[in-house]
Amino acid sequence: MYLQVALPVSLYQTFTYKINSDADPSSLIGRRVLVPFKNVKYYGIVVDVSLSKPDNLDDDLIKTVIDIDDFQVFSDEDIKIIKDISEYYISPIGLTAYYFLPNKLKGKSIEDDFVGKVFTLNLESLTTAKLTDTQKRLIELFSQKSELSYREILESSISKQTVLSLIKKGILLPINTEIEVVKSPKQKIETFSPEVGKILDSDIYTLSNLSFELRVRYYLKLFYGYMKNLKSVLIVFPSIEVGVKFYNYISKYFKDVYLYNDGISKNRQFEIWKNVREKPSIVIGTLSSLLLPMKNLSLLIIEYESSESYRSLLTPKFDIKRAAYLIWKHKNIPVIFSDTLYSLESFMLVDSKKAKILKKVDFPKPSIEIYPFKGLNRAIQNIVRIVKNYDSSLIVVNKSYLASFVHCERCGFEWLCDRCEVPLKVVVKKGRKVLKCPECSKTVPYSKICPNCDNILKEEGFGSYRILEELRKKLSVDVSLLEDDTDSPVKVTSTLESKFILKKYDVVINLYPDFFKTVENYRANEKFYRSVLMPLFYIKDRYILFSNVDTKETVFQVLQGNQKIEDIYISELEFRKRYGYPPAVKLTKVEIFFRKKDYSQDLKQFLVQNFSDKEIIYQFSSNRYFKIILNTQKREILKKLYETFSSKAKVSIEVNTKDA
């Protein structure tokens, strides 16, 4: 027999190997094989089987499989999903399959003690360390995500030696993500509700206009029916942190609940991988859990479906909503896209009758007041006056940084990103200030001294950390960040997106969401609308906005009950169509970072030869870094670009990019 094997290499093809076996050919699809490839051995996945030799190959040149697993890693449906993701997102099929493997089945890294580890940065050590270019590149990866798994680091072509060197310097710190397994549920589901025991038809659904607390209550009743009928459920979250909190909550009610992500040890992860094959269960996962081989998987939920964290950092850069659609298509199970508010894509599904509304609820209508924003000091005075009258208050600041930009009043110097040439924001990580680029998320050490004239630099603007500092000075009660596990009467946050919130607040104050109106991004309006509307779902009594936006605008008409929330989505879609923005058009982002030698001339020549000026929407280059936004259907040319430069650079292709 002849096998088509997908290998984890940067090539858009499968490779032919032969095997002597009496097994049913179809039973070999989805199994892991060990094969020779050039001068090394690789683990790959069988994606097709044939009894006859391919016509274009000499049998003597076809190598033989060294070993094959006696179990399927992926089902036939999984292989179809992997092929579809690979083709749509222009991702090598071997790397796509590799992404969904449990860490223990990833070949070379099987005996690596770091597999299953998640790391964060120790910023205190970072400020004084001297770093090599490779170490700096690894640290730049952390600017895109606050935590990175060892797997993500290795897939960025960064060696274990680099990781070790940064651990020795005290710059990389491992995160303990292990949890205590709950074996005996201690609480019961109320069974008198008509929603308890409900099994959904195999459709696509949306669950929105509900606070996270109400969605969780609905899940309890839904899960009860599925587990009672021996059906498995997979619910996916955008972060490990929220997934852990949900696990701790839901495991009080059910047994056979598992937490699956890249932050748990490889042995525990593989143990869960095997357990869920054998018995119905509830799995709380992240992106990499989508193709877990769960027994009788009968429901998939994408929670906080609009989260921007649902983009894999490395190849394949796929969108979770399309992956979920492919699972629905090939596995014929119901899929729920869930969030406090619709994403624009989910609204389009409902509007076109491709998705059903799972639970119809009235839009919340608390008491709403809009105050003009007349500077930070005046706003702080008003906030202090208001929160003193309530037992619980939440202040939403919409910006996570401490200051908008840093400059020198003497010589005019301003901290800019050396890659994007935009002002760096002051943010706080692990209790220390750092400078962060709002475009590429690159992080650099903070300095209060001007590098040109040694003058003290001045911080301008404000974010959640600045408000936190000011309120702590002026209030006698405890003030803390929303994500802190404390019962502080006053909470501060920069966003309500992707937060584990199981309560409402007497008063919610939204401080200057107008900020999003000034962002040079086609999604600025959408972010503004979401920032204004999201707090409605976490209010007991009173909602106060500090804003200078014209109250005749659609979002404020929705707040006052004069227009429907659907009007916002309709107007936003019309805006996107008018100016040619996604989802009206499909844009592709290509990022290239050359490792050692600068091949920029070769890249520029490639672009000129293969793409017209109309196809290239945007180009930026700096320090061997390139960012190109394309409006093109030339998938084969994009594959050629990836294969041509992936040996010289870190190449990333992102279809339907959200940050063009």
ChimeraX attribute file (.defattr): number of C-alpha atoms within 10 A of each C-alpha:
attribute: neighborCount
match mode: 1-to-1
recipient: residues
	/A:1	15
	/A:2	20
	/A:3	25
	/A:4	19
	/A:5	28
	/A:6	27
	/A:7	27
	/A:8	20
	/A:9	17
	/A:10	20
	/A:11	19
	/A:12	20
	/A:13	14
	/A:14	21
	/A:15	17
	/A:16	21
	/A:17	23
	/A:18	20
	/A:19	14
	/A:20	9
	/A:21	9
	/A:22	7
	/A:23	9
	/A:24	9
	/A:25	15
	/A:26	12
	/A:27	14
	/A:28	24
	/A:29	23
	/A:30	24
	/A:31	19
	/A:32	26
	/A:33	23
	/A:34	19
	/A:35	22
	/A:36	14
	/A:37	12
	/A:38	7
	/A:39	6
	/A:40	7
	/A:41	13
	/A:42	19
	/A:43	24
	/A:44	28
	/A:45	30
	/A:46	27
	/A:47	27
	/A:48	19
	/A:49	20
	/A:50	14
	/A:51	10
	/A:52	8
	/A:53	16
	/A:54	11
	/A:55	7
	/A:56	6
	/A:57	10
	/A:58	9
	/A:59	12
	/A:60	6
	/A:61	8
	/A:62	14
	/A:63	15
	/A:64	16
	/A:65	18
	/A:66	15
	/A:67	12
	/A:68	18
	/A:69	12
	/A:70	11
	/A:71	12
	/A:72	17
	/A:73	24
	/A:74	23
	/A:75	17
	/A:76	19
	/A:77	16
	/A:78	23
	/A:79	22
	/A:80	16
	/A:81	24
	/A:82	26
	/A:83	18
	/A:84	18
	/A:85	23
	/A:86	22
	/A:87	15
	/A:88	12
	/A:89	20
	/A:90	24
	/A:91	28
	/A:92	27
	/A:93	29
	/A:94	27
	/A:95	23
	/A:96	27
	/A:97	28
	/A:98	24
	/A:99	24
	/A:100	19
	/A:101	20
	/A:102	23
	/A:103	22
	/A:104	20
	/A:105	16
	/A:106	20
	/A:107	16
	/A:108	11
	/A:109	15
	/A:110	14
	/A:111	11
	/A:112	11
	/A:113	10
	/A:114	18
	/A:115	22
	/A:116	22
	/A:117	20
	/A:118	23
	/A:119	21
	/A:120	18
	/A:121	22
	/A:122	19
	/A:123	22
	/A:124	16
	/A:125	13
	/A:126	18
	/A:127	15
	/A:128	9
	/A:129	13
	/A:130	9
	/A:131	14
	/A:132	9
	/A:133	10
	/A:134	15
	/A:135	16
	/A:136	12
	/A:137	16
	/A:138	20
	/A:139	21
	/A:140	16
	/A:141	19
	/A:142	18
	/A:143	17
	/A:144	15
	/A:145	12
	/A:146	11
	/A:147	20
	/A:148	22
	/A:149	20
	/A:150	21
	/A:151	19
	/A:152	19
	/A:153	21
	/A:154	15
	/A:155	15
	/A:156	17
	/A:157	13
	/A:158	16
	/A:159	14
	/A:160	13
	/A:161	9
	/A:162	15
	/A:163	19
	/A:164	13
	/A:165	14
	/A:166	21
	/A:167	16
	/A:168	11
	/A:169	14
	/A:170	16
	/A:171	20
	/A:172	21
	/A:173	16
	/A:174	18
	/A:175	15
	/A:176	12
	/A:177	16
	/A:178	12
	/A:179	11
	/A:180	6
	/A:181	14
	/A:182	18
	/A:183	12
	/A:184	12
	/A:185	14
	/A:186	11
	/A:187	11
	/A:188	11
	/A:189	14
	/A:190	10
	/A:191	11
	/A:192	7
	/A:193	9
	/A:194	8
	/A:195	15
	/A:196	19
	/A:197	18
	/A:198	13
	/A:199	17
	/A:200	18
	/A:201	13
	/A:202	15
	/A:203	15
	/A:204	25
	/A:205	23
	/A:206	26
	/A:207	24
	/A:208	23
	/A:209	24
	/A:210	23
	/A:211	21
	/A:212	23
	/A:213	17
	/A:214	14
	/A:215	19
	/A:216	16
	/A:217	13
	/A:218	15
	/A:219	16
	/A:220	19
	/A:221	19
	/A:222	19
	/A:223	25
	/A:224	23
	/A:225	17
	/A:226	23
	/A:227	18
	/A:228	10
	/A:229	12
	/A:230	16
	/A:231	21
	/A:232	23
	/A:233	24
	/A:234	23
	/A:235	22
	/A:236	26
	/A:237	23
	/A:238	23
	/A:239	18
	/A:240	21
	/A:241	14
	/A:242	17
	/A:243	23
	/A:244	22
	/A:245	11
	/A:246	17
	/A:247	20
	/A:248	17
	/A:249	12
	/A:250	22
	/A:251	20
	/A:252	16
	/A:253	18
	/A:254	22
	/A:255	17
	/A:256	19
	/A:257	25
	/A:258	22
	/A:259	25
	/A:260	25
	/A:261	25
	/A:262	25
	/A:263	24
	/A:264	23
	/A:265	21
	/A:266	24
	/A:267	15
	/A:268	15
	/A:269	21
	/A:270	17
	/A:271	13
	/A:272	19
	/A:273	20
	/A:274	14
	/A:275	17
	/A:276	22
	/A:277	15
	/A:278	12
	/A:279	14
	/A:280	23
	/A:281	26
	/A:282	26
	/A:283	24
	/A:284	24
	/A:285	25
	/A:286	21
	/A:287	24
	/A:288	16
	/A:289	22
	/A:290	20
	/A:291	22
	/A:292	24
	/A:293	19
	/A:294	24
	/A:295	17
	/A:296	17
	/A:297	22
	/A:298	22
	/A:299	24
	/A:300	22
	/A:301	22
	/A:302	26
	/A:303	21
	/A:304	24
	/A:305	27
	/A:306	23
	/A:307	16
	/A:308	14
	/A:309	18
	/A:310	21
	/A:311	17
	/A:312	17
	/A:313	18
	/A:314	18
	/A:315	23
	/A:316	24
	/A:317	22
	/A:318	26
	/A:319	21
	/A:320	21
	/A:321	18
	/A:322	13
	/A:323	18
	/A:324	20
	/A:325	17
	/A:326	19
	/A:327	22
	/A:328	19
	/A:329	17
	/A:330	14
	/A:331	16
	/A:332	15
	/A:333	19
	/A:334	22
	/A:335	27
	/A:336	24
	/A:337	24
	/A:338	24
	/A:339	24
	/A:340	27
	/A:341	23
	/A:342	23
	/A:343	21
	/A:344	16
	/A:345	15
	/A:346	25
	/A:347	20
	/A:348	17
	/A:349	17
	/A:350	16
	/A:351	13
	/A:352	10
	/A:353	11
	/A:354	13
	/A:355	19
	/A:356	17
	/A:357	17
	/A:358	15
	/A:359	13
	/A:360	11
	/A:361	11
	/A:362	7
	/A:363	16
	/A:364	15
	/A:365	16
	/A:366	17
	/A:367	15
	/A:368	15
	/A:369	13
	/A:370	16
	/A:371	14
	/A:372	12
	/A:373	16
	/A:374	12
	/A:375	11
	/A:376	15
	/A:377	10
	/A:378	10
	/A:379	18
	/A:380	16
	/A:381	13
	/A:382	13
	/A:383	19
	/A:384	14
	/A:385	11
	/A:386	14
	/A:387	20
	/A:388	15
	/A:389	11
	/A:390	13
	/A:391	12
	/A:392	18
	/A:393	25
	/A:394	26
	/A:395	26
	/A:396	27
	/A:397	25
	/A:398	24
	/A:399	22
	/A:400	20
	/A:401	25
	/A:402	24
	/A:403	22
	/A:404	18
	/A:405	21
	/A:406	24
	/A:407	21
	/A:408	21
	/A:409	13
	/A:410	13
	/A:411	12
	/A:412	11
	/A:413	16
	/A:414	18
	/A:415	23
	/A:416	18
	/A:417	21
	/A:418	13
	/A:419	17
	/A:420	19
	/A:421	12
	/A:422	16
	/A:423	20
	/A:424	26
	/A:425	29
	/A:426	29
	/A:427	24
	/A:428	20
	/A:429	15
	/A:430	11
	/A:431	9
	/A:432	13
	/A:433	19
	/A:434	21
	/A:435	27
	/A:436	25
	/A:437	23
	/A:438	16
	/A:439	14
	/A:440	15
	/A:441	19
	/A:442	21
	/A:443	22
	/A:444	21
	/A:445	15
	/A:446	18
	/A:447	15
	/A:448	14
	/A:449	14
	/A:450	21
	/A:451	14
	/A:452	11
	/A:453	12
	/A:454	12
	/A:455	16
	/A:456	15
	/A:457	20
	/A:458	15
	/A:459	16
	/A:460	13
	/A:461	15
	/A:462	20
	/A:463	22
	/A:464	25
	/A:465	23
	/A:466	19
	/A:467	22
	/A:468	20
	/A:469	13
	/A:470	16
	/A:471	21
	/A:472	14
	/A:473	10
	/A:474	11
	/A:475	14
	/A:476	9
	/A:477	12
	/A:478	13
	/A:479	22
	/A:480	22
	/A:481	18
	/A:482	22
	/A:483	14
	/A:484	10
	/A:485	8
	/A:486	12
	/A:487	12
	/A:488	17
	/A:489	18
	/A:490	26
	/A:491	22
	/A:492	24
	/A:493	23
	/A:494	20
	/A:495	19
	/A:496	18
	/A:497	18
	/A:498	21
	/A:499	16
	/A:500	17
	/A:501	14
	/A:502	13
	/A:503	13
	/A:504	19
	/A:505	22
	/A:506	18
	/A:507	26
	/A:508	27
	/A:509	23
	/A:510	23
	/A:511	27
	/A:512	25
	/A:513	22
	/A:514	20
	/A:515	15
	/A:516	19
	/A:517	16
	/A:518	10
	/A:519	13
	/A:520	9
	/A:521	13
	/A:522	17
	/A:523	18
	/A:524	15
	/A:525	18
	/A:526	17
	/A:527	17
	/A:528	19
	/A:529	21
	/A:530	19
	/A:531	23
	/A:532	21
	/A:533	19
	/A:534	17
	/A:535	25
	/A:536	24
	/A:537	23
	/A:538	24
	/A:539	22
	/A:540	16
	/A:541	15
	/A:542	17
	/A:543	22
	/A:544	19
	/A:545	19
	/A:546	21
	/A:547	19
	/A:548	14
	/A:549	15
	/A:550	9
	/A:551	13
	/A:552	9
	/A:553	10
	/A:554	18
	/A:555	22
	/A:556	19
	/A:557	16
	/A:558	19
	/A:559	22
	/A:560	16
	/A:561	13
	/A:562	11
	/A:563	14
	/A:564	15
	/A:565	20
	/A:566	13
	/A:567	14
	/A:568	19
	/A:569	19
	/A:570	14
	/A:571	12
	/A:572	17
	/A:573	20
	/A:574	12
	/A:575	15
	/A:576	16
	/A:577	14
	/A:578	10
	/A:579	11
	/A:580	14
	/A:581	16
	/A:582	17
	/A:583	16
	/A:584	14
	/A:585	14
	/A:586	15
	/A:587	24
	/A:588	22
	/A:589	21
	/A:590	19
	/A:591	17
	/A:592	22
	/A:593	23
	/A:594	19
	/A:595	17
	/A:596	11
	/A:597	9
	/A:598	15
	/A:599	15
	/A:600	17
	/A:601	9
	/A:602	11
	/A:603	16
	/A:604	10
	/A:605	10
	/A:606	15
	/A:607	16
	/A:608	11
	/A:609	9
	/A:610	12
	/A:611	15
	/A:612	13
	/A:613	10
	/A:614	10
	/A:615	15
	/A:616	17
	/A:617	16
	/A:618	14
	/A:619	12
	/A:620	12
	/A:621	15
	/A:622	12
	/A:623	11
	/A:624	16
	/A:625	18
	/A:626	18
	/A:627	18
	/A:628	18
	/A:629	22
	/A:630	24
	/A:631	18
	/A:632	18
	/A:633	12
	/A:634	12
	/A:635	13
	/A:636	11
	/A:637	15
	/A:638	17
	/A:639	17
	/A:640	14
	/A:641	18
	/A:642	24
	/A:643	17
	/A:644	17
	/A:645	18
	/A:646	17
	/A:647	12
	/A:648	16
	/A:649	21
	/A:650	18
	/A:651	22
	/A:652	21
	/A:653	25
	/A:654	23
	/A:655	21
	/A:656	19
	/A:657	20
	/A:658	17
	/A:659	13
	/A:660	19
